[in-house]
Structures are given as C-alpha cells and as structure tokens.
C-alpha cells in the first residue's frame, strides 16, 4: 500500500493527508496560507489608485500611450486597454449647405 504525504511547498512542513490547500499548483500548509492572505491584503492596501478619467483626457489631448503611462503609473498596454481612442472629428465642407435646397416652412409654424 502506498501512502501519500503532502509537504508544504513554501516551508517544507508535513501537511498530512487531505489537509493541503492547492494554490496555483502549490501545496501550502495553513500557516503559509495565512501568510499569503496577509501579503495579498497588504499589497491591496498599498496599491496606487489610477485615475482613468485623467488618462482618457490625456489621450484625447493627443498624448502618446507611453507618456500617459509614465504620468499615471501604468504600462502602455494597460493604458490602451482602459482608454478609448480619441474620436476622429469629421471635417465638413461648407459647400453642402449651398447645394441643399431651402426648407419650405409652413405659415402655421412661423
């Protein structure tokens, strides 16, 4: 009979049978799971909030993705993913107004 013993991938302690916690393909003991949870909580508290409205305004103003990323603290790819390209403005010719017939107005509406 083969007995399987689980060992924590982080600290090397004996976990036992069936008590392991698989995280991203690693077996962790309860103490290491608690440490991992605390590290994630600490990271979430220190994470910088990014103002995507400012990023969109800078992109609309014509800044490059690299410049925006350096300004707000994000990568070029992240800026591209979270902002929309600036709207392309159509350049209208005024000639179409000259060619358009005048609208006939009803005397009741005047």
C-alpha positions as CSV (number, residue, x, y, z in Angstrom):
1,X,0.0,0.0,0.0
2,X,1.3,3.4,-1.0
3,X,0.9,6.3,1.5
4,X,0.9,9.8,0.1
5,X,2.4,12.5,2.4
6,X,1.8,16.1,1.4
7,X,4.6,18.6,2.2
8,X,4.2,22.4,2.1
9,X,6.0,23.9,-1.0
10,X,6.8,27.0,0.9
11,X,8.1,25.9,4.3
12,X,8.6,22.2,3.9
13,X,6.5,21.1,6.8
14,X,4.4,17.9,6.8
15,X,0.8,18.8,5.9
16,X,-0.7,15.3,6.4
17,X,-3.3,13.7,4.2
18,X,-6.1,15.6,2.6
19,X,-5.4,18.9,4.6
20,X,-3.4,20.6,1.9
21,X,-4.5,23.7,0.2
22,X,-3.6,23.9,-3.5
23,X,-2.9,27.4,-4.7
24,X,-1.8,27.9,-8.3
25,X,-0.5,24.3,-8.3
26,X,1.4,24.6,-5.0
27,X,0.5,22.7,-1.8
28,X,0.6,25.1,1.2
29,X,0.1,24.5,5.0
30,X,-2.5,26.5,6.9
31,X,0.2,28.9,8.3
32,X,1.6,29.6,4.8
33,X,-2.0,30.2,3.5
34,X,-2.5,32.7,6.3
35,X,0.8,34.4,5.4
36,X,-0.2,34.5,1.8
37,X,-3.5,36.1,2.6
38,X,-1.8,38.8,4.7
39,X,0.6,39.5,1.9
40,X,-2.3,40.0,-0.6
41,X,-4.1,42.2,1.9
42,X,-1.0,44.4,2.4
43,X,-0.5,44.7,-1.4
44,X,-4.1,45.7,-1.9
45,X,-3.8,48.5,0.7
46,X,-0.6,49.9,-0.8
47,X,-1.7,49.7,-4.4
48,X,-2.0,53.0,-6.2
49,X,-5.4,54.0,-7.5
50,X,-5.3,55.1,-11.1
51,X,-7.5,58.0,-12.4
52,X,-8.8,56.6,-15.7
53,X,-10.7,59.8,-16.4
54,X,-7.4,61.7,-16.4
55,X,-5.9,59.1,-18.6
56,X,-8.7,59.4,-21.1
57,X,-8.4,63.2,-21.0
58,X,-4.7,63.0,-21.8
59,X,-5.3,60.5,-24.6
60,X,-8.0,62.8,-26.1
61,X,-5.4,65.7,-25.8
62,X,-3.1,63.7,-28.1
63,X,-0.6,62.3,-25.6
64,X,1.1,59.0,-26.5
65,X,0.3,55.8,-24.6
66,X,3.9,55.8,-23.2
67,X,3.6,59.4,-21.9
68,X,0.2,58.7,-20.3
69,X,1.6,55.5,-18.7
70,X,4.5,57.4,-17.3
71,X,2.2,60.2,-15.9
72,X,-0.3,57.9,-14.2
73,X,2.0,55.0,-13.3
74,X,0.7,52.3,-15.6
75,X,2.1,50.4,-18.6
76,X,1.4,51.3,-22.2
77,X,-0.7,48.1,-22.6
78,X,-2.8,48.8,-19.6
79,X,-3.5,52.4,-20.7
80,X,-4.5,51.1,-24.2
81,X,-6.9,48.6,-22.6
82,X,-8.6,51.0,-20.3
83,X,-9.0,54.0,-22.5
84,X,-10.7,54.6,-25.8
85,X,-9.0,56.2,-28.9
86,X,-9.9,59.8,-29.3
87,X,-12.9,60.4,-31.5
88,X,-12.0,61.4,-35.0
89,X,-13.6,64.7,-35.9
90,X,-15.1,64.9,-39.4
91,X,-14.1,67.9,-41.4
92,X,-17.2,69.1,-43.1
93,X,-17.2,71.2,-46.2
94,X,-19.5,74.2,-46.2
95,X,-20.3,73.6,-49.8
96,X,-23.0,71.1,-49.0
97,X,-25.1,73.8,-47.4
98,X,-25.0,75.9,-50.5
99,X,-26.2,72.9,-52.6
100,X,-29.0,71.9,-50.2
101,X,-32.4,73.3,-51.1
102,X,-34.1,75.7,-48.6
103,X,-36.7,74.1,-46.4
104,X,-40.2,75.1,-47.0
105,X,-41.7,76.4,-43.8
106,X,-45.4,76.2,-43.1
107,X,-47.0,79.6,-42.4
108,X,-48.6,78.0,-39.3
109,X,-45.1,77.4,-37.8
110,X,-43.8,80.9,-38.3
